[in-house]
């Protein structure tokens, strides 16, 4: 538990809220990545292209908010687009 000063208690409350919010965002990101991978495995190109746009948007938001590192975001986007291109070809 945090120290009993008012500022420490408030900081602890904020940390709890931020941690929960970040967990929800990471979960949303993982779900989006899983859905696009599933559509690519099923050779559903129309669904995969739509899912790619939504997933790239989520990845960029997570990187801008600092939930994931920007290099990690770039790696996710690069791998997904390369996999989509390979599936189309």
KATA-V114228 format. One record per pair of residues at least 12 apart in sequence whose ideal C-beta (glycine too) atoms are under 7 Angstrom apart, sorted by the first residue. I is the first residue (numbers start at 0). J is the second residue. D is the distance in Angstrom with one decimal. If there is no record, write none. Layout:
# KATA-V114228
i=[I	I]
j=[J	J]
d=[D	D]
This chain:
# KATA-V114228
i=[21	24	24	25	27	28	28	28	31	31	31	32	32	34	35	35	35	35	35	38	39	39	39	42	44	44	47	51	51	51	54	55	58	58	58	59]
j=[66	61	66	66	57	57	58	61	53	54	57	54	75	50	47	50	51	54	79	50	82	83	86	86	86	87	83	79	80	83	79	76	72	75	76	72]
d=[5.3	6.1	5.3	6.3	6.5	5.6	6.7	5.5	6.5	4.5	5.1	6.4	6.9	5.7	6.1	4.1	6.0	5.1	6.1	5.6	5.7	6.4	5.4	6.7	6.8	6.3	5.8	6.0	6.9	5.9	6.5	5.5	4.8	5.2	5.8	6.5]
